[in-house]
Amino acid sequence: MTYSDYRKVFKQLKAKPTKMQKYIKHNAPKARKYGRSTKKCRRCGRPGGHIGKYGLAVCRSCFREIATSLGFKKYN
Ligand SMILES: [Zn+2]
């Protein structure tokens, strides 16, 4: 399943408050307890390539950038 933020349309709907209420009512995604949409990178917000190990909660590309400062060492 692909990921898209439903709030992107809010910019257009700000001028029409009643339509916005209707949009939120029918298009807001279900609040989930687990799954892909609950895990986002805490640094950039990317939903894919998530690393949750050791409580990192960052995506793979952010991990590459901050790994050395966290104390990870790349062998070979
Ligand atoms: Zn990230």
N, CA, C, O and the ligand as a Tripos MOL2 file, in Angstrom:
@<TRIPOS>MOLECULE
protein
  305   303    77     0     0
PROTEIN
NO_CHARGES

@<TRIPOS>ATOM
      1 N           0.8340   -1.1890    0.0000 N.3       1 MET1
      2 CA          0.0000    0.0000    0.0000 C.3       1 MET1
      3 C           0.8750    1.2470    0.0000 C.2       1 MET1
      4 O           1.8820    1.3170    0.7050 O.2       1 MET1
      5 N           0.4800    2.2140   -0.7890 N.am      2 THR2
      6 CA          1.2620    3.4440   -0.8430 C.3       2 THR2
      7 C           0.8550    4.3810    0.2850 C.2       2 THR2
      8 O          -0.1840    4.2180    0.9240 O.2       2 THR2
      9 N           1.7030    5.3550    0.4980 N.am      3 TYR3
     10 CA          1.4560    6.2760    1.5920 C.3       3 TYR3
     11 C           1.2530    7.6770    1.0400 C.2       3 TYR3
     12 O           2.0470    8.1540    0.2290 O.2       3 TYR3
     13 N           0.1960    8.3300    1.4770 N.am      4 SER4
     14 CA         -0.0280    9.7190    1.1030 C.3       4 SER4
     15 C          -0.7160   10.4280    2.2610 C.2       4 SER4
     16 O          -1.5500    9.8380    2.9480 O.2       4 SER4
     17 N          -0.3760   11.6690    2.4730 N.am      5 ASP5
     18 CA         -0.9640   12.4180    3.5750 C.3       5 ASP5
     19 C          -2.2740   13.0610    3.1220 C.2       5 ASP5
     20 O          -2.2910   13.8810    2.2040 O.2       5 ASP5
     21 N          -3.3560   12.6820    3.7700 N.am      6 TYR6
     22 CA         -4.6700   13.2040    3.3640 C.3       6 TYR6
     23 C          -4.8200   14.6810    3.7000 C.2       6 TYR6
     24 O          -5.7090   15.3510    3.1740 O.2       6 TYR6
     25 N          -3.9490   15.1970    4.5830 N.am      7 ARG7
     26 CA         -4.0350   16.6010    4.9920 C.3       7 ARG7
     27 C          -3.4850   17.5660    3.9450 C.2       7 ARG7
     28 O          -3.5780   18.7820    4.1160 O.2       7 ARG7
     29 N          -2.9210   17.0460    2.8760 N.am      8 LYS8
     30 CA         -2.3730   17.9000    1.8270 C.3       8 LYS8
     31 C          -3.4480   18.7500    1.1630 C.2       8 LYS8
     32 O          -3.1660   19.8270    0.6370 O.2       8 LYS8
     33 N          -4.6780   18.2580    1.1920 N.am      9 VAL9
     34 CA         -5.7860   18.9580    0.5370 C.3       9 VAL9
     35 C          -6.2660   20.1330    1.3860 C.2       9 VAL9
     36 O          -6.9790   21.0040    0.8880 O.2       9 VAL9
     37 N          -5.8850   20.1650    2.6540 N.am     10 PHE10
     38 CA         -6.3680   21.1980    3.5650 C.3      10 PHE10
     39 C          -6.0560   22.5990    3.0730 C.2      10 PHE10
     40 O          -6.8190   23.5350    3.3150 O.2      10 PHE10
     41 N          -4.9400   22.7420    2.3870 N.am     11 LYS11
     42 CA         -4.5410   24.0560    1.8900 C.3      11 LYS11
     43 C          -5.6170   24.6250    0.9660 C.2      11 LYS11
     44 O          -5.9270   25.8150    1.0180 O.2      11 LYS11
     45 N          -6.1730   23.7770    0.1370 N.am     12 GLN12
     46 CA         -7.2200   24.1990   -0.7860 C.3      12 GLN12
     47 C          -8.5360   24.4280   -0.0700 C.2      12 GLN12
     48 O          -9.2750   25.3560   -0.4000 O.2      12 GLN12
     49 N          -8.8340   23.5800    0.9160 N.am     13 LEU13
     50 CA        -10.1430   23.6060    1.5550 C.3      13 LEU13
     51 C         -10.2720   24.6390    2.6670 C.2      13 LEU13
     52 O         -11.3540   24.7940    3.2350 O.2      13 LEU13
     53 N          -9.1980   25.3470    2.9890 N.am     14 LYS14
     54 CA         -9.2660   26.3110    4.0900 C.3      14 LYS14
     55 C         -10.2940   27.4070    3.8350 C.2      14 LYS14
     56 O         -10.8750   27.9480    4.7760 O.2      14 LYS14
     57 N         -10.5200   27.7350    2.5690 N.am     15 ALA15
     58 CA        -11.4900   28.7790    2.2210 C.3      15 ALA15
     59 C         -12.9280   28.2920    2.3610 C.2      15 ALA15
     60 O         -13.8600   29.0950    2.4140 O.2      15 ALA15
     61 N         -13.1010   26.9790    2.4210 N.am     16 LYS16
     62 CA        -14.4470   26.4070    2.5160 C.3      16 LYS16
     63 C         -14.5520   25.5340    3.7580 C.2      16 LYS16
     64 O         -14.3530   24.3210    3.6880 O.2      16 LYS16
     65 N         -14.8720   26.1610    4.9140 N.am     17 PRO17
     66 CA        -14.8590   25.4030    6.1760 C.3      17 PRO17
     67 C         -15.8620   24.2620    6.2440 C.2      17 PRO17
     68 O         -15.5560   23.2070    6.8000 O.2      17 PRO17
     69 N         -17.0600   24.4550    5.6870 N.am     18 THR18
     70 CA        -18.0530   23.3790    5.7740 C.3      18 THR18
     71 C         -17.6460   22.1790    4.9240 C.2      18 THR18
     72 O         -17.8500   21.0290    5.3120 O.2      18 THR18
     73 N         -17.0690   22.4660    3.7600 N.am     19 LYS19
     74 CA        -16.6000   21.3710    2.9090 C.3      19 LYS19
     75 C         -15.4310   20.6540    3.5620 C.2      19 LYS19
     76 O         -15.2590   19.4460    3.4040 O.2      19 LYS19
     77 N         -14.6230   21.4220    4.3040 N.am     20 MET20
     78 CA        -13.4820   20.8200    4.9800 C.3      20 MET20
     79 C         -13.9430   19.8680    6.0690 C.2      20 MET20
     80 O         -13.3770   18.7860    6.2280 O.2      20 MET20
     81 N         -14.9790   20.2620    6.8320 N.am     21 GLN21
     82 CA        -15.5290   19.3890    7.8630 C.3      21 GLN21
     83 C         -16.0180   18.0760    7.2420 C.2      21 GLN21
     84 O         -15.7700   16.9920    7.7690 O.2      21 GLN21
     85 N         -16.7060   18.1990    6.1320 N.am     22 LYS22
     86 CA        -17.2200   17.0360    5.4180 C.3      22 LYS22
     87 C         -16.0660   16.1550    4.9190 C.2      22 LYS22
     88 O         -16.1290   14.9270    4.9790 O.2      22 LYS22
     89 N         -15.0210   16.8120    4.4280 N.am     23 TYR23
     90 CA        -13.8670   16.0740    3.9230 C.3      23 TYR23
     91 C         -13.2000   15.2860    5.0360 C.2      23 TYR23
     92 O         -12.8480   14.1180    4.8700 O.2      23 TYR23
     93 N         -13.0330   15.9570    6.1900 N.am     24 ILE24
     94 CA        -12.3910   15.2880    7.3280 C.3      24 ILE24
     95 C         -13.2330   14.0980    7.7870 C.2      24 ILE24
     96 O         -12.7030   13.0260    8.0830 O.2      24 ILE24
     97 N         -14.5540   14.3010    7.8420 N.am     25 LYS25
     98 CA        -15.4510   13.2500    8.3020 C.3      25 LYS25
     99 C         -15.3250   11.9860    7.4550 C.2      25 LYS25
    100 O         -15.3130   10.8710    7.9770 O.2      25 LYS25
    101 N         -15.2320   12.1790    6.1400 N.am     26 HIS26
    102 CA        -15.2750   11.0160    5.2550 C.3      26 HIS26
    103 C         -13.9150   10.5120    4.7920 C.2      26 HIS26
    104 O         -13.8120    9.3960    4.2820 O.2      26 HIS26
    105 N         -12.8730   11.3160    4.9620 N.am     27 ASN27
    106 CA        -11.5860   10.9090    4.4070 C.3      27 ASN27
    107 C         -10.4750   10.7100    5.4220 C.2      27 ASN27
    108 O          -9.4110   10.1970    5.0730 O.2      27 ASN27
    109 N         -10.6970   11.1040    6.6710 N.am     28 ALA28
    110 CA         -9.6530   10.9230    7.6730 C.3      28 ALA28
    111 C          -9.3860    9.4320    7.8690 C.2      28 ALA28
    112 O         -10.3240    8.6480    8.0140 O.2      28 ALA28
    113 N          -8.1140    9.0380    7.8730 N.am     29 PRO29
    114 CA         -7.8250    7.6220    8.0570 C.3      29 PRO29
    115 C          -8.0980    7.1710    9.4850 C.2      29 PRO29
    116 O          -8.0630    7.9590   10.4290 O.2      29 PRO29
    117 N          -8.3680    5.8900    9.6070 N.am     30 LYS30
    118 CA         -8.6410    5.2970   10.9040 C.3      30 LYS30
    119 C          -7.4280    5.4400   11.8190 C.2      30 LYS30
    120 O          -6.2940    5.2740   11.3700 O.2      30 LYS30
    121 N          -7.6530    5.7430   13.0860 N.am     31 ALA31
    122 CA         -6.5620    5.7770   14.0470 C.3      31 ALA31
    123 C          -6.0980    4.3480   14.3100 C.2      31 ALA31
    124 O          -6.8740    3.5110   14.7700 O.2      31 ALA31
    125 N          -4.8360    4.0750   14.0170 N.am     32 ARG32
    126 CA         -4.3370    2.7090   14.1020 C.3      32 ARG32
    127 C          -3.3870    2.5210   15.2760 C.2      32 ARG32
    128 O          -2.6690    3.4350   15.6810 O.2      32 ARG32
    129 N          -3.4080    1.2890   15.8120 N.am     33 LYS33
    130 CA         -2.5370    0.9790   16.9360 C.3      33 LYS33
    131 C          -1.2120    0.4030   16.4550 C.2      33 LYS33
    132 O          -0.1850    0.5650   17.1140 O.2      33 LYS33
    133 N          -1.2340   -0.2560   15.3280 N.am     34 TYR34
    134 CA         -0.0070   -0.8480   14.7970 C.3      34 TYR34
    135 C          -0.0540   -0.7710   13.2800 C.2      34 TYR34
    136 O          -1.0800   -0.3990   12.7120 O.2      34 TYR34
    137 N           1.0310   -1.1140   12.6260 N.am     35 GLY35
    138 CA          1.0860   -1.0900   11.1760 C.3      35 GLY35
    139 C           2.0490   -0.0430   10.6650 C.2      35 GLY35
    140 O           2.7010    0.6630   11.4340 O.2      35 GLY35
    141 N           2.1200    0.0400    9.3720 N.am     36 ARG36
    142 CA          3.1000    0.8770    8.7130 C.3      36 ARG36
    143 C           2.8760    2.3670    8.9770 C.2      36 ARG36
    144 O           3.8270    3.1300    9.1510 O.2      36 ARG36
    145 N           1.6050    2.7640    9.0030 N.am     37 SER37
    146 CA          1.3100    4.1910    9.1340 C.3      37 SER37
    147 C           1.6300    4.7360   10.5260 C.2      37 SER37
    148 O           1.7340    5.9490   10.7030 O.2      37 SER37
    149 N           1.7850    3.8610   11.5040 N.am     38 THR38
    150 CA          2.0930    4.3280   12.8560 C.3      38 THR38
    151 C           3.5820    4.5940   13.0340 C.2      38 THR38
    152 O           3.9930    5.2870   13.9650 O.2      38 THR38
    153 N           4.3890    4.0320   12.1280 N.am     39 LYS39
    154 CA          5.8320    4.1820   12.2520 C.3      39 LYS39
    155 C           6.3450    5.1770   11.2300 C.2      39 LYS39
    156 O           6.2990    4.9340   10.0240 O.2      39 LYS39
    157 N           6.8320    6.2970   11.7270 N.am     40 LYS40
    158 CA          7.4150    7.2940   10.8460 C.3      40 LYS40
    159 C           8.7680    7.6950   11.3980 C.2      40 LYS40
    160 O           9.0300    7.5710   12.5950 O.2      40 LYS40
    161 N           9.6150    8.1730   10.5140 N.am     41 CYS41
    162 CA         10.9300    8.6380   10.9410 C.3      41 CYS41
    163 C          10.7680    9.8560   11.8350 C.2      41 CYS41
    164 O          10.0510   10.7940   11.4850 O.2      41 CYS41
    165 N          11.4270    9.8490   12.9850 N.am     42 ARG42
    166 CA         11.2860   10.9840   13.9050 C.3      42 ARG42
    167 C          12.1070   12.1860   13.4410 C.2      42 ARG42
    168 O          11.9500   13.2950   13.9510 O.2      42 ARG42
    169 N          12.9830   11.9470   12.4660 N.am     43 ARG43
    170 CA         13.8450   13.0330   11.9890 C.3      43 ARG43
    171 C          13.2490   13.7280   10.7670 C.2      43 ARG43
    172 O          13.2210   14.9570   10.7050 O.2      43 ARG43
    173 N          12.7630   12.9310    9.7720 N.am     44 CYS44
    174 CA         12.2680   13.5440    8.5370 C.3      44 CYS44
    175 C          10.8090   13.1970    8.2410 C.2      44 CYS44
    176 O          10.1980   13.8330    7.3820 O.2      44 CYS44
    177 N          10.2360   12.2110    8.9250 N.am     45 GLY45
    178 CA          8.8360   11.8790    8.7200 C.3      45 GLY45
    179 C           8.5600   10.8610    7.6370 C.2      45 GLY45
    180 O           7.4020   10.5750    7.3340 O.2      45 GLY45
    181 N           9.6120   10.3080    7.0470 N.am     46 ARG46
    182 CA          9.4340    9.3150    5.9990 C.3      46 ARG46
    183 C           8.8320    8.0300    6.5730 C.2      46 ARG46
    184 O           9.2790    7.5620    7.6200 O.2      46 ARG46
    185 N           7.8220    7.4500    5.9050 N.am     47 PRO47
    186 CA          7.1960    6.2470    6.4330 C.3      47 PRO47
    187 C           7.9300    4.9560    6.0730 C.2      47 PRO47
    188 O           7.7720    3.9450    6.7580 O.2      47 PRO47
    189 N           8.7180    4.9810    5.0240 N.am     48 GLY48
    190 CA          9.3750    3.7620    4.5650 C.3      48 GLY48
    191 C          10.7700    3.6090    5.1310 C.2      48 GLY48
    192 O          11.3630    4.5670    5.6270 O.2      48 GLY48
    193 N          11.2910    2.3860    5.0540 N.am     49 GLY49
    194 CA         12.6620    2.1130    5.4850 C.3      49 GLY49
    195 C          12.8830    2.3920    6.9590 C.2      49 GLY49
    196 O          13.9240    2.9180    7.3530 O.2      49 GLY49
    197 N          11.9010    2.0370    7.7680 N.am     50 HIS50
    198 CA         11.9330    2.3860    9.1920 C.3      50 HIS50
    199 C          12.8380    1.4510    9.9850 C.2      50 HIS50
    200 O          12.7910    0.2340    9.8050 O.2      50 HIS50
    201 N          13.6580    2.0190   10.8580 N.am     51 ILE51
    202 CA         14.4920    1.2290   11.7630 C.3      51 ILE51
    203 C          14.0310    1.5010   13.1870 C.2      51 ILE51
    204 O          14.2350    2.5870   13.7290 O.2      51 ILE51
    205 N          13.4070    0.4920   13.7800 N.am     52 GLY52
    206 CA         12.8890    0.6540   15.1330 C.3      52 GLY52
    207 C          13.7900    0.0170   16.1790 C.2      52 GLY52
    208 O          13.5780    0.1810   17.3800 O.2      52 GLY52
    209 N          14.7870   -0.7030   15.7160 N.am     53 LYS53
    210 CA         15.6790   -1.4130   16.6140 C.3      53 LYS53
    211 C          16.4300   -0.4420   17.5100 C.2      53 LYS53
    212 O          16.7920    0.6520   17.0760 O.2      53 LYS53
    213 N          16.6660   -0.8320   18.7530 N.am     54 TYR54
    214 CA         17.3250   -0.0310   19.7980 C.3      54 TYR54
    215 C          16.5730    1.2700   20.0700 C.2      54 TYR54
    216 O          17.1540    2.2160   20.6020 O.2      54 TYR54
    217 N          15.2840    1.3310   19.7110 N.am     55 GLY55
    218 CA         14.5050    2.5370   19.9460 C.3      55 GLY55
    219 C          14.9260    3.7100   19.0970 C.2      55 GLY55
    220 O          14.7570    4.8630   19.4940 O.2      55 GLY55
    221 N          15.4760    3.4260   17.9230 N.am     56 LEU56
    222 CA         15.9690    4.5000   17.0550 C.3      56 LEU56
    223 C          14.8130    5.2840   16.4280 C.2      56 LEU56
    224 O          14.7650    6.5120   16.5080 O.2      56 LEU56
    225 N          13.8810    4.5520   15.8010 N.am     57 ALA57
    226 CA         12.7270    5.1600   15.1260 C.3      57 ALA57
    227 C          13.1200    6.2030   14.0960 C.2      57 ALA57
    228 O          12.5520    7.2940   14.0530 O.2      57 ALA57
    229 N          14.1050    5.8570   13.2610 N.am     58 VAL58
    230 CA         14.4880    6.7230   12.1500 C.3      58 VAL58
    231 C          14.4480    5.9090   10.8590 C.2      58 VAL58
    232 O          14.4270    4.6790   10.8980 O.2      58 VAL58
    233 N          14.4380    6.5860    9.7300 N.am     59 CYS59
    234 CA         14.4490    5.8810    8.4620 C.3      59 CYS59
    235 C          15.8880    5.5180    8.0880 C.2      59 CYS59
    236 O          16.8410    5.9750    8.7200 O.2      59 CYS59
    237 N          16.0270    4.6970    7.0600 N.am     60 ARG60
    238 CA         17.3420    4.1800    6.6970 C.3      60 ARG60
    239 C          18.2990    5.2810    6.2540 C.2      60 ARG60
    240 O          19.4890    5.2360    6.5640 O.2      60 ARG60
    241 N          17.7720    6.2790    5.5210 N.am     61 SER61
    242 CA         18.6570    7.3270    5.0250 C.3      61 SER61
    243 C          19.1110    8.2490    6.1550 C.2      61 SER61
    244 O          20.2550    8.7040    6.1590 O.2      61 SER61
    245 N          18.2240    8.5270    7.1160 N.am     62 CYS62
    246 CA         18.6290    9.3340    8.2670 C.3      62 CYS62
    247 C          19.6180    8.5580    9.1240 C.2      62 CYS62
    248 O          20.5570    9.1260    9.6810 O.2      62 CYS62
    249 N          19.3940    7.2440    9.2230 N.am     63 PHE63
    250 CA         20.3130    6.4260   10.0090 C.3      63 PHE63
    251 C          21.7230    6.4770    9.4360 C.2      63 PHE63
    252 O          22.7010    6.5320   10.1820 O.2      63 PHE63
    253 N          21.8240    6.4580    8.1210 N.am     64 ARG64
    254 CA         23.1350    6.5390    7.4740 C.3      64 ARG64
    255 C          23.8370    7.8440    7.8190 C.2      64 ARG64
    256 O          25.0570    7.8890    7.9760 O.2      64 ARG64
    257 N          23.0390    8.9100    7.9340 N.am     65 GLU65
    258 CA         23.6260   10.2210    8.2090 C.3      65 GLU65
    259 C          24.0670   10.3630    9.6690 C.2      65 GLU65
    260 O          25.1050   10.9580    9.9560 O.2      65 GLU65
    261 N          23.2680    9.8140   10.5850 N.am     66 ILE66
    262 CA         23.5510   10.0590   12.0000 C.3      66 ILE66
    263 C          24.2090    8.8780   12.7120 C.2      66 ILE66
    264 O          24.4970    8.9560   13.9060 O.2      66 ILE66
    265 N          24.4480    7.7800   11.9830 N.am     67 ALA67
    266 CA         24.9370    6.5500   12.6170 C.3      67 ALA67
    267 C          26.2540    6.7610   13.3520 C.2      67 ALA67
    268 O          26.4100    6.2950   14.4810 O.2      67 ALA67
    269 N          27.1980    7.4510   12.7320 N.am     68 THR68
    270 CA         28.5080    7.6190   13.3700 C.3      68 THR68
    271 C          28.4080    8.4590   14.6380 C.2      68 THR68
    272 O          29.1180    8.2070   15.6110 O.2      68 THR68
    273 N          27.5240    9.4590   14.6260 N.am     69 SER69
    274 CA         27.3650   10.2900   15.8210 C.3      69 SER69
    275 C          26.6800    9.5390   16.9460 C.2      69 SER69
    276 O          26.8300    9.8880   18.1170 O.2      69 SER69
    277 N          25.9170    8.4900   16.5840 N.am     70 LEU70
    278 CA         25.2630    7.6660   17.6080 C.3      70 LEU70
    279 C          26.2180    6.6420   18.1930 C.2      70 LEU70
    280 O          25.9560    6.0630   19.2470 O.2      70 LEU70
    281 N          27.3230    6.4230   17.5050 N.am     71 GLY71
    282 CA         28.3030    5.4710   18.0100 C.3      71 GLY71
    283 C          28.3700    4.1860   17.2140 C.2      71 GLY71
    284 O          29.0640    3.2510   17.6120 O.2      71 GLY71
    285 N          27.6580    4.1210   16.0930 N.am     72 PHE72
    286 CA         27.7320    2.9460   15.2450 C.3      72 PHE72
    287 C          28.9970    3.0280   14.3960 C.2      72 PHE72
    288 O          29.4220    4.1030   13.9740 O.2      72 PHE72
    289 N          29.5800    1.8630   14.1620 N.am     73 LYS73
    290 CA         30.8230    1.8160   13.4180 C.3      73 LYS73
    291 C          30.6560    0.9170   12.2270 C.2      73 LYS73
    292 O          30.1470   -0.1970   12.3540 O.2      73 LYS73
    293 N          31.0780    1.3820   11.0630 N.am     74 LYS74
    294 CA         30.9420    0.5900    9.8420 C.3      74 LYS74
    295 C          32.2110   -0.2230    9.6270 C.2      74 LYS74
    296 O          33.3010    0.3280    9.4750 O.2      74 LYS74
    297 N          32.0460   -1.5500    9.6160 N.am     75 TYR75
    298 CA         33.1890   -2.4230    9.3860 C.3      75 TYR75
    299 C          33.3530   -2.6600    7.8970 C.2      75 TYR75
    300 O          32.3800   -2.6070    7.1450 O.2      75 TYR75
    301 N          34.5260   -2.9100    7.4870 N.am     76 ASN76
    302 CA         35.0380   -3.1150    6.1050 C.3      76 ASN76
    303 C          34.7270   -1.9940    5.1230 C.2      76 ASN76
    304 O          35.1080   -2.0730    3.9550 O.2      76 ASN76
    305 ZN         14.4060   10.0690    8.1670 Zn       77 ZN77
@<TRIPOS>BOND
     1     1     2 1
     2     2     3 1
     3     3     4 2
     4     3     5 am
     5     5     6 1
     6     6     7 1
     7     7     8 2
     8     7     9 am
     9     9    10 1
    10    10    11 1
    11    11    12 2
    12    11    13 am
    13    13    14 1
    14    14    15 1
    15    15    16 2
    16    15    17 am
    17    17    18 1
    18    18    19 1
    19    19    20 2
    20    19    21 am
    21    21    22 1
    22    22    23 1
    23    23    24 2
    24    23    25 am
    25    25    26 1
    26    26    27 1
    27    27    28 2
    28    27    29 am
    29    29    30 1
    30    30    31 1
    31    31    32 2
    32    31    33 am
    33    33    34 1
    34    34    35 1
    35    35    36 2
    36    35    37 am
    37    37    38 1
    38    38    39 1
    39    39    40 2
    40    39    41 am
    41    41    42 1
    42    42    43 1
    43    43    44 2
    44    43    45 am
    45    45    46 1
    46    46    47 1
    47    47    48 2
    48    47    49 am
    49    49    50 1
    50    50    51 1
    51    51    52 2
    52    51    53 am
    53    53    54 1
    54    54    55 1
    55    55    56 2
    56    55    57 am
    57    57    58 1
    58    58    59 1
    59    59    60 2
    60    59    61 am
    61    61    62 1
    62    62    63 1
    63    63    64 2
    64    63    65 am
    65    65    66 1
    66    66    67 1
    67    67    68 2
    68    67    69 am
    69    69    70 1
    70    70    71 1
    71    71    72 2
    72    71    73 am
    73    73    74 1
    74    74    75 1
    75    75    76 2
    76    75    77 am
    77    77    78 1
    78    78    79 1
    79    79    80 2
    80    79    81 am
    81    81    82 1
    82    82    83 1
    83    83    84 2
    84    83    85 am
    85    85    86 1
    86    86    87 1
    87    87    88 2
    88    87    89 am
    89    89    90 1
    90    90    91 1
    91    91    92 2
    92    91    93 am
    93    93    94 1
    94    94    95 1
    95    95    96 2
    96    95    97 am
    97    97    98 1
    98    98    99 1
    99    99   100 2
   100    99   101 am
   101   101   102 1
   102   102   103 1
   103   103   104 2
   104   103   105 am
   105   105   106 1
   106   106   107 1
   107   107   108 2
   108   107   109 am
   109   109   110 1
   110   110   111 1
   111   111   112 2
   112   111   113 am
   113   113   114 1
   114   114   115 1
   115   115   116 2
   116   115   117 am
   117   117   118 1
   118   118   119 1
   119   119   120 2
   120   119   121 am
   121   121   122 1
   122   122   123 1
   123   123   124 2
   124   123   125 am
   125   125   126 1
   126   126   127 1
   127   127   128 2
   128   127   129 am
   129   129   130 1
   130   130   131 1
   131   131   132 2
   132   131   133 am
   133   133   134 1
   134   134   135 1
   135   135   136 2
   136   135   137 am
   137   137   138 1
   138   138   139 1
   139   139   140 2
   140   139   141 am
   141   141   142 1
   142   142   143 1
   143   143   144 2
   144   143   145 am
   145   145   146 1
   146   146   147 1
   147   147   148 2
   148   147   149 am
   149   149   150 1
   150   150   151 1
   151   151   152 2
   152   151   153 am
   153   153   154 1
   154   154   155 1
   155   155   156 2
   156   155   157 am
   157   157   158 1
   158   158   159 1
   159   159   160 2
   160   159   161 am
   161   161   162 1
   162   162   163 1
   163   163   164 2
   164   163   165 am
   165   165   166 1
   166   166   167 1
   167   167   168 2
   168   167   169 am
   169   169   170 1
   170   170   171 1
   171   171   172 2
   172   171   173 am
   173   173   174 1
   174   174   175 1
   175   175   176 2
   176   175   177 am
   177   177   178 1
   178   178   179 1
   179   179   180 2
   180   179   181 am
   181   181   182 1
   182   182   183 1
   183   183   184 2
   184   183   185 am
   185   185   186 1
   186   186   187 1
   187   187   188 2
   188   187   189 am
   189   189   190 1
   190   190   191 1
   191   191   192 2
   192   191   193 am
   193   193   194 1
   194   194   195 1
   195   195   196 2
   196   195   197 am
   197   197   198 1
   198   198   199 1
   199   199   200 2
   200   199   201 am
   201   201   202 1
   202   202   203 1
   203   203   204 2
   204   203   205 am
   205   205   206 1
   206   206   207 1
   207   207   208 2
   208   207   209 am
   209   209   210 1
   210   210   211 1
   211   211   212 2
   212   211   213 am
   213   213   214 1
   214   214   215 1
   215   215   216 2
   216   215   217 am
   217   217   218 1
   218   218   219 1
   219   219   220 2
   220   219   221 am
   221   221   222 1
   222   222   223 1
   223   223   224 2
   224   223   225 am
   225   225   226 1
   226   226   227 1
   227   227   228 2
   228   227   229 am
   229   229   230 1
   230   230   231 1
   231   231   232 2
   232   231   233 am
   233   233   234 1
   234   234   235 1
   235   235   236 2
   236   235   237 am
   237   237   238 1
   238   238   239 1
   239   239   240 2
   240   239   241 am
   241   241   242 1
   242   242   243 1
   243   243   244 2
   244   243   245 am
   245   245   246 1
   246   246   247 1
   247   247   248 2
   248   247   249 am
   249   249   250 1
   250   250   251 1
   251   251   252 2
   252   251   253 am
   253   253   254 1
   254   254   255 1
   255   255   256 2
   256   255   257 am
   257   257   258 1
   258   258   259 1
   259   259   260 2
   260   259   261 am
   261   261   262 1
   262   262   263 1
   263   263   264 2
   264   263   265 am
   265   265   266 1
   266   266   267 1
   267   267   268 2
   268   267   269 am
   269   269   270 1
   270   270   271 1
   271   271   272 2
   272   271   273 am
   273   273   274 1
   274   274   275 1
   275   275   276 2
   276   275   277 am
   277   277   278 1
   278   278   279 1
   279   279   280 2
   280   279   281 am
   281   281   282 1
   282   282   283 1
   283   283   284 2
   284   283   285 am
   285   285   286 1
   286   286   287 1
   287   287   288 2
   288   287   289 am
   289   289   290 1
   290   290   291 1
   291   291   292 2
   292   291   293 am
   293   293   294 1
   294   294   295 1
   295   295   296 2
   296   295   297 am
   297   297   298 1
   298   298   299 1
   299   299   300 2
   300   299   301 am
   301   301   302 1
   302   302   303 1
   303   303   304 2
@<TRIPOS>SUBSTRUCTURE
     1 MET1         2 RESIDUE 1 A MET
     2 THR2         6 RESIDUE 1 A THR
     3 TYR3        10 RESIDUE 1 A TYR
     4 SER4        14 RESIDUE 1 A SER
     5 ASP5        18 RESIDUE 1 A ASP
     6 TYR6        22 RESIDUE 1 A TYR
     7 ARG7        26 RESIDUE 1 A ARG
     8 LYS8        30 RESIDUE 1 A LYS
     9 VAL9        34 RESIDUE 1 A VAL
    10 PHE10       38 RESIDUE 1 A PHE
    11 LYS11       42 RESIDUE 1 A LYS
    12 GLN12       46 RESIDUE 1 A GLN
    13 LEU13       50 RESIDUE 1 A LEU
    14 LYS14       54 RESIDUE 1 A LYS
    15 ALA15       58 RESIDUE 1 A ALA
    16 LYS16       62 RESIDUE 1 A LYS
    17 PRO17       66 RESIDUE 1 A PRO
    18 THR18       70 RESIDUE 1 A THR
    19 LYS19       74 RESIDUE 1 A LYS
    20 MET20       78 RESIDUE 1 A MET
    21 GLN21       82 RESIDUE 1 A GLN
    22 LYS22       86 RESIDUE 1 A LYS
    23 TYR23       90 RESIDUE 1 A TYR
    24 ILE24       94 RESIDUE 1 A ILE
    25 LYS25       98 RESIDUE 1 A LYS
    26 HIS26      102 RESIDUE 1 A HIS
    27 ASN27      106 RESIDUE 1 A ASN
    28 ALA28      110 RESIDUE 1 A ALA
    29 PRO29      114 RESIDUE 1 A PRO
    30 LYS30      118 RESIDUE 1 A LYS
    31 ALA31      122 RESIDUE 1 A ALA
    32 ARG32      126 RESIDUE 1 A ARG
    33 LYS33      130 RESIDUE 1 A LYS
    34 TYR34      134 RESIDUE 1 A TYR
    35 GLY35      138 RESIDUE 1 A GLY
    36 ARG36      142 RESIDUE 1 A ARG
    37 SER37      146 RESIDUE 1 A SER
    38 THR38      150 RESIDUE 1 A THR
    39 LYS39      154 RESIDUE 1 A LYS
    40 LYS40      158 RESIDUE 1 A LYS
    41 CYS41      162 RESIDUE 1 A CYS
    42 ARG42      166 RESIDUE 1 A ARG
    43 ARG43      170 RESIDUE 1 A ARG
    44 CYS44      174 RESIDUE 1 A CYS
    45 GLY45      178 RESIDUE 1 A GLY
    46 ARG46      182 RESIDUE 1 A ARG
    47 PRO47      186 RESIDUE 1 A PRO
    48 GLY48      190 RESIDUE 1 A GLY
    49 GLY49      194 RESIDUE 1 A GLY
    50 HIS50      198 RESIDUE 1 A HIS
    51 ILE51      202 RESIDUE 1 A ILE
    52 GLY52      206 RESIDUE 1 A GLY
    53 LYS53      210 RESIDUE 1 A LYS
    54 TYR54      214 RESIDUE 1 A TYR
    55 GLY55      218 RESIDUE 1 A GLY
    56 LEU56      222 RESIDUE 1 A LEU
    57 ALA57      226 RESIDUE 1 A ALA
    58 VAL58      230 RESIDUE 1 A VAL
    59 CYS59      234 RESIDUE 1 A CYS
    60 ARG60      238 RESIDUE 1 A ARG
    61 SER61      242 RESIDUE 1 A SER
    62 CYS62      246 RESIDUE 1 A CYS
    63 PHE63      250 RESIDUE 1 A PHE
    64 ARG64      254 RESIDUE 1 A ARG
    65 GLU65      258 RESIDUE 1 A GLU
    66 ILE66      262 RESIDUE 1 A ILE
    67 ALA67      266 RESIDUE 1 A ALA
    68 THR68      270 RESIDUE 1 A THR
    69 SER69      274 RESIDUE 1 A SER
    70 LEU70      278 RESIDUE 1 A LEU
    71 GLY71      282 RESIDUE 1 A GLY
    72 PHE72      286 RESIDUE 1 A PHE
    73 LYS73      290 RESIDUE 1 A LYS
    74 LYS74      294 RESIDUE 1 A LYS
    75 TYR75      298 RESIDUE 1 A TYR
    76 ASN76      302 RESIDUE 1 A ASN
    77 ZN77       305 GROUP 0 **** ****
